[in-house]
């Protein structure tokens, strides 16, 4: 299972810096059930898919619903 630990990021806006956000990272071979469980428990709307230290995609709640439908 390749689920990376969450990383805190600061989001920059035009007017001000918002409070830090947490990004959720996963590998392309991560089990969907484990990813969906983590997303649901932490109320994440998406996960950044990483492979070899490169972003290769975004997995969203819509993707999760489609996969589990």
N, C-alpha and C positions, 0 to 999 in steps of 0.2 A: 504494500500500500504506500503510495507516495502523496501524502498530504503534508504540506509544509506548514510550519507554525505561522500564525498571523503576524503581520508587521504593521506598526503604527506609522501612518503617513500624515503629513500636514497638507491640507488642501488650500491652495492659494486662489483667492477671488480678486476681482477688480477693486472692490472696496476695502476688504480686510481679509485677514487670515482667519479662517474658521477654526473651530476646535479640531483636534487631531481625529482622523478616521482610521479604521482598521481595515486593511486589505487581507483577503483570504486567498491563499495560493494553493493550487493543486497540480498534480502531474497528469499528463494525458492518459495514463493507465490507472488512475485512481478509481476505486470502486464507486459507482454512482450512489449506492445506498449510504456509504460512509460520508460522502461529500454532501448529499442532501440532508443527512442527519445533522451535520455540523452547521450547514447554512440555516437550517430551521432553528436549531438551538440558540444560535447567535444572531438570528434575524438578518443574515447577509442576503442581499439581493443578487449577488453574483460572486464568482470566483475567477481569479486570474489563472489561466492554464500556463504553466511553465515547463519547459523542457531544455535541459542543458543550459540553464541560466538565461534563457530567452523566452519572452512572452510569445506563445503560439496561439492563444485564443482567450475567449471569455466564455464562461459557463454561467448562464443566467437561470433564474427561477422558471422562466418560460421553457428553457432547454430541459430543466429537470422535470417539469410537468409533461413535456412531450415524450421524454424517455420513459417515464413511468406510466404513461397512458396506455 
